[in-house]
Amino acid sequence: MTHALGSRSLDSFRDPVPQGADPLRQSNDKQIYGDSAQISHTGEVIESSTAQLVAESVRLHGAPAFGQFVRIETEPMPILGVVHNAQTQSLEANRRPSAYGKSEEELRLEQPQIFELLRTHFDVFVLGYLDGAYPVLAYPPQPARIHSFVYLCDAPQVEAVTANDQLLRSLLDAPGLPTDELLLATLCHALEARDPAHQQAYVLRTGKELSRLLRDDYDRLSAIVRRLKERQSTQVEQTQVAR
């Protein structure tokens, strides 16, 4: 099978490292990607289809950020996706939560039981899957299994997935989604995953590919590129302040 991202290995997509693996390989992986055994899942799949899935957040109000990349550990192969919506609602389908005129802190002290009836869910648009250790940006042969765990992708994983220009086409062609906002959010996460010294090159390359894909819609193209550059400038300023 042709690998969409060339030859870059992404062994860190699998959690945890299998027993009997090379100790030196495990040590190197931990230095690059961190100890995957300590990474906790952020959600659990409760609805699934080939193109999208819904997961229940482990924590109330704890859904991943809009546009954040996630990995679903499932069979026959892990699935990659991006979060495009989140909602918190009552477990009781026909009962909407009531307003109490009190802060969340006050309600947790006085009526903690009402929070036990709330759940946060998030929707994931499927981007692709892992063929061995390589991400392929195409629909997986089977949807994610119910009760599969959802994990956040770390910076090296995000950088590898977003190195493929097919990501832009997939998001621009996604049906029923806020495509421009989602595209901008994912590109911002892609920038955050890269070293500041490499961000400008990524913006230029992305801009060229967007120019090709949106050559017949100049207004849309210019709006996306302008906002992406604004986000990049903001991130650079924040990095300089942090130093």
Contacts in CASP RR format, 6 or more apart in sequence:
PFRMAT RR
TARGET T0000
AUTHOR 0000-0000-0000
METHOD contacts of the structure
MODEL  1
MTHALGSRSLDSFRDPVPQGADPLRQSNDKQIYGDSAQISHTGEVIESST
AQLVAESVRLHGAPAFGQFVRIETEPMPILGVVHNAQTQSLEANRRPSAY
GKSEEELRLEQPQIFELLRTHFDVFVLGYLDGAYPVLAYPPQPARIHSFV
YLCDAPQVEAVTANDQLLRSLLDAPGLPTDELLLATLCHALEARDPAHQQ
AYVLRTGKELSRLLRDDYDRLSAIVRRLKERQSTQVEQTQVAR
1 131 0 8 1.000
1 136 0 8 1.000
3 131 0 8 1.000
3 134 0 8 1.000
3 136 0 8 1.000
4 134 0 8 1.000
4 135 0 8 1.000
4 136 0 8 1.000
4 137 0 8 1.000
4 138 0 8 1.000
4 164 0 8 1.000
4 166 0 8 1.000
5 134 0 8 1.000
5 135 0 8 1.000
5 160 0 8 1.000
5 161 0 8 1.000
5 163 0 8 1.000
5 164 0 8 1.000
6 134 0 8 1.000
7 134 0 8 1.000
8 134 0 8 1.000
8 160 0 8 1.000
8 163 0 8 1.000
9 133 0 8 1.000
9 134 0 8 1.000
10 130 0 8 1.000
10 133 0 8 1.000
10 134 0 8 1.000
10 135 0 8 1.000
10 156 0 8 1.000
10 157 0 8 1.000
10 160 0 8 1.000
11 25 0 8 1.000
11 29 0 8 1.000
11 33 0 8 1.000
11 133 0 8 1.000
12 29 0 8 1.000
12 32 0 8 1.000
12 33 0 8 1.000
12 34 0 8 1.000
12 36 0 8 1.000
12 154 0 8 1.000
12 156 0 8 1.000
12 157 0 8 1.000
13 71 0 8 1.000
13 78 0 8 1.000
13 130 0 8 1.000
13 133 0 8 1.000
13 135 0 8 1.000
13 157 0 8 1.000
14 36 0 8 1.000
14 73 0 8 1.000
14 78 0 8 1.000
14 130 0 8 1.000
14 133 0 8 1.000
15 36 0 8 1.000
15 37 0 8 1.000
15 39 0 8 1.000
15 73 0 8 1.000
15 151 0 8 1.000
16 36 0 8 1.000
16 37 0 8 1.000
17 26 0 8 1.000
17 29 0 8 1.000
17 36 0 8 1.000
17 37 0 8 1.000
29 36 0 8 1.000
32 156 0 8 1.000
33 154 0 8 1.000
33 156 0 8 1.000
33 157 0 8 1.000
34 154 0 8 1.000
39 151 0 8 1.000
39 152 0 8 1.000
40 58 0 8 1.000
41 58 0 8 1.000
41 73 0 8 1.000
41 149 0 8 1.000
41 150 0 8 1.000
41 151 0 8 1.000
42 57 0 8 1.000
42 58 0 8 1.000
42 62 0 8 1.000
42 63 0 8 1.000
42 64 0 8 1.000
42 70 0 8 1.000
42 150 0 8 1.000
42 151 0 8 1.000
42 152 0 8 1.000
43 55 0 8 1.000
43 56 0 8 1.000
43 57 0 8 1.000
43 58 0 8 1.000
43 122 0 8 1.000
43 149 0 8 1.000
43 150 0 8 1.000
44 55 0 8 1.000
44 56 0 8 1.000
44 58 0 8 1.000
44 147 0 8 1.000
44 148 0 8 1.000
44 149 0 8 1.000
44 150 0 8 1.000
45 53 0 8 1.000
45 54 0 8 1.000
45 55 0 8 1.000
45 72 0 8 1.000
45 74 0 8 1.000
45 144 0 8 1.000
45 145 0 8 1.000
45 146 0 8 1.000
45 147 0 8 1.000
45 148 0 8 1.000
45 149 0 8 1.000
45 150 0 8 1.000
46 54 0 8 1.000
46 55 0 8 1.000
46 56 0 8 1.000
46 121 0 8 1.000
46 146 0 8 1.000
46 147 0 8 1.000
47 53 0 8 1.000
47 54 0 8 1.000
47 146 0 8 1.000
48 54 0 8 1.000
48 143 0 8 1.000
48 144 0 8 1.000
48 145 0 8 1.000
48 146 0 8 1.000
48 148 0 8 1.000
49 143 0 8 1.000
50 126 0 8 1.000
50 139 0 8 1.000
50 140 0 8 1.000
50 142 0 8 1.000
50 143 0 8 1.000
51 125 0 8 1.000
51 126 0 8 1.000
51 139 0 8 1.000
52 123 0 8 1.000
52 124 0 8 1.000
52 125 0 8 1.000
52 126 0 8 1.000
53 72 0 8 1.000
53 79 0 8 1.000
53 123 0 8 1.000
53 124 0 8 1.000
53 126 0 8 1.000
53 143 0 8 1.000
53 144 0 8 1.000
54 121 0 8 1.000
54 122 0 8 1.000
54 123 0 8 1.000
54 124 0 8 1.000
55 72 0 8 1.000
55 121 0 8 1.000
55 122 0 8 1.000
55 124 0 8 1.000
55 150 0 8 1.000
56 119 0 8 1.000
56 120 0 8 1.000
56 121 0 8 1.000
57 63 0 8 1.000
57 86 0 8 1.000
57 119 0 8 1.000
57 120 0 8 1.000
57 121 0 8 1.000
57 122 0 8 1.000
59 120 0 8 1.000
60 88 0 8 1.000
60 115 0 8 1.000
60 118 0 8 1.000
60 119 0 8 1.000
60 120 0 8 1.000
61 88 0 8 1.000
61 120 0 8 1.000
62 120 0 8 1.000
63 83 0 8 1.000
63 86 0 8 1.000
63 120 0 8 1.000
63 121 0 8 1.000
63 122 0 8 1.000
64 70 0 8 1.000
64 83 0 8 1.000
64 86 0 8 1.000
64 122 0 8 1.000
64 152 0 8 1.000
65 83 0 8 1.000
65 185 0 8 1.000
65 189 0 8 1.000
66 83 0 8 1.000
66 84 0 8 1.000
66 85 0 8 1.000
66 86 0 8 1.000
66 181 0 8 1.000
66 182 0 8 1.000
66 185 0 8 1.000
67 82 0 8 1.000
67 83 0 8 1.000
67 84 0 8 1.000
67 182 0 8 1.000
67 185 0 8 1.000
67 186 0 8 1.000
67 189 0 8 1.000
68 82 0 8 1.000
68 83 0 8 1.000
68 152 0 8 1.000
68 153 0 8 1.000
68 185 0 8 1.000
68 189 0 8 1.000
69 80 0 8 1.000
69 81 0 8 1.000
69 82 0 8 1.000
69 127 0 8 1.000
69 152 0 8 1.000
69 153 0 8 1.000
69 157 0 8 1.000
69 158 0 8 1.000
69 161 0 8 1.000
69 162 0 8 1.000
69 186 0 8 1.000
69 189 0 8 1.000
70 80 0 8 1.000
70 81 0 8 1.000
70 82 0 8 1.000
70 83 0 8 1.000
70 124 0 8 1.000
70 150 0 8 1.000
70 151 0 8 1.000
70 152 0 8 1.000
70 153 0 8 1.000
71 78 0 8 1.000
71 79 0 8 1.000
71 80 0 8 1.000
71 81 0 8 1.000
71 150 0 8 1.000
71 151 0 8 1.000
71 152 0 8 1.000
71 153 0 8 1.000
71 157 0 8 1.000
72 78 0 8 1.000
72 79 0 8 1.000
72 80 0 8 1.000
72 81 0 8 1.000
72 124 0 8 1.000
72 144 0 8 1.000
72 148 0 8 1.000
72 149 0 8 1.000
72 150 0 8 1.000
72 151 0 8 1.000
73 148 0 8 1.000
73 149 0 8 1.000
73 151 0 8 1.000
74 144 0 8 1.000
74 145 0 8 1.000
74 148 0 8 1.000
75 142 0 8 1.000
75 145 0 8 1.000
76 141 0 8 1.000
76 142 0 8 1.000
77 129 0 8 1.000
77 130 0 8 1.000
77 131 0 8 1.000
77 132 0 8 1.000
77 140 0 8 1.000
77 141 0 8 1.000
78 129 0 8 1.000
78 130 0 8 1.000
79 126 0 8 1.000
79 128 0 8 1.000
79 129 0 8 1.000
79 130 0 8 1.000
79 140 0 8 1.000
79 143 0 8 1.000
79 144 0 8 1.000
80 126 0 8 1.000
80 127 0 8 1.000
80 128 0 8 1.000
80 129 0 8 1.000
80 130 0 8 1.000
80 135 0 8 1.000
80 137 0 8 1.000
80 153 0 8 1.000
80 161 0 8 1.000
81 124 0 8 1.000
81 125 0 8 1.000
81 126 0 8 1.000
81 127 0 8 1.000
81 128 0 8 1.000
82 124 0 8 1.000
82 125 0 8 1.000
82 127 0 8 1.000
82 171 0 8 1.000
82 182 0 8 1.000
82 186 0 8 1.000
83 122 0 8 1.000
83 123 0 8 1.000
83 124 0 8 1.000
84 123 0 8 1.000
84 124 0 8 1.000
84 125 0 8 1.000
84 177 0 8 1.000
84 178 0 8 1.000
84 182 0 8 1.000
85 122 0 8 1.000
85 123 0 8 1.000
86 120 0 8 1.000
86 121 0 8 1.000
86 122 0 8 1.000
86 123 0 8 1.000
87 120 0 8 1.000
87 121 0 8 1.000
87 122 0 8 1.000
88 118 0 8 1.000
88 119 0 8 1.000
88 120 0 8 1.000
88 121 0 8 1.000
89 97 0 8 1.000
89 118 0 8 1.000
89 119 0 8 1.000
89 121 0 8 1.000
90 96 0 8 1.000
90 97 0 8 1.000
90 117 0 8 1.000
90 118 0 8 1.000
90 119 0 8 1.000
91 117 0 8 1.000
91 118 0 8 1.000
91 119 0 8 1.000
92 117 0 8 1.000
97 114 0 8 1.000
97 117 0 8 1.000
97 118 0 8 1.000
100 107 0 8 1.000
100 111 0 8 1.000
102 110 0 8 1.000
107 114 0 8 1.000
107 115 0 8 1.000
108 115 0 8 1.000
124 150 0 8 1.000
125 171 0 8 1.000
125 174 0 8 1.000
125 177 0 8 1.000
125 182 0 8 1.000
126 139 0 8 1.000
126 140 0 8 1.000
126 143 0 8 1.000
126 144 0 8 1.000
127 137 0 8 1.000
127 161 0 8 1.000
127 167 0 8 1.000
127 170 0 8 1.000
128 135 0 8 1.000
128 136 0 8 1.000
128 137 0 8 1.000
128 138 0 8 1.000
128 139 0 8 1.000
128 140 0 8 1.000
129 135 0 8 1.000
129 136 0 8 1.000
129 138 0 8 1.000
129 139 0 8 1.000
129 140 0 8 1.000
129 141 0 8 1.000
130 136 0 8 1.000
135 160 0 8 1.000
135 161 0 8 1.000
135 164 0 8 1.000
137 161 0 8 1.000
137 164 0 8 1.000
137 166 0 8 1.000
137 167 0 8 1.000
137 170 0 8 1.000
153 161 0 8 1.000
155 192 0 8 1.000
155 193 0 8 1.000
155 194 0 8 1.000
156 193 0 8 1.000
158 189 0 8 1.000
158 190 0 8 1.000
158 192 0 8 1.000
158 193 0 8 1.000
159 190 0 8 1.000
159 193 0 8 1.000
159 194 0 8 1.000
161 167 0 8 1.000
162 186 0 8 1.000
162 187 0 8 1.000
162 189 0 8 1.000
162 190 0 8 1.000
162 193 0 8 1.000
162 202 0 8 1.000
165 209 0 8 1.000
167 186 0 8 1.000
168 183 0 8 1.000
168 206 0 8 1.000
168 209 0 8 1.000
168 210 0 8 1.000
168 213 0 8 1.000
169 213 0 8 1.000
171 177 0 8 1.000
171 179 0 8 1.000
171 182 0 8 1.000
171 183 0 8 1.000
171 186 0 8 1.000
172 179 0 8 1.000
172 183 0 8 1.000
172 213 0 8 1.000
172 214 0 8 1.000
173 179 0 8 1.000
174 182 0 8 1.000
180 220 0 8 1.000
180 223 0 8 1.000
180 224 0 8 1.000
183 224 0 8 1.000
184 224 0 8 1.000
184 227 0 8 1.000
184 228 0 8 1.000
184 231 0 8 1.000
187 206 0 8 1.000
187 228 0 8 1.000
187 231 0 8 1.000
188 228 0 8 1.000
188 231 0 8 1.000
188 235 0 8 1.000
190 202 0 8 1.000
190 206 0 8 1.000
191 199 0 8 1.000
191 202 0 8 1.000
191 203 0 8 1.000
191 228 0 8 1.000
191 231 0 8 1.000
191 232 0 8 1.000
191 235 0 8 1.000
192 235 0 8 1.000
194 202 0 8 1.000
196 235 0 8 1.000
196 236 0 8 1.000
196 239 0 8 1.000
199 232 0 8 1.000
199 235 0 8 1.000
199 236 0 8 1.000
200 232 0 8 1.000
203 228 0 8 1.000
203 229 0 8 1.000
203 232 0 8 1.000
206 228 0 8 1.000
207 225 0 8 1.000
207 228 0 8 1.000
210 221 0 8 1.000
210 224 0 8 1.000
210 225 0 8 1.000
211 221 0 8 1.000
214 220 0 8 1.000
214 221 0 8 1.000
214 224 0 8 1.000
215 221 0 8 1.000
END
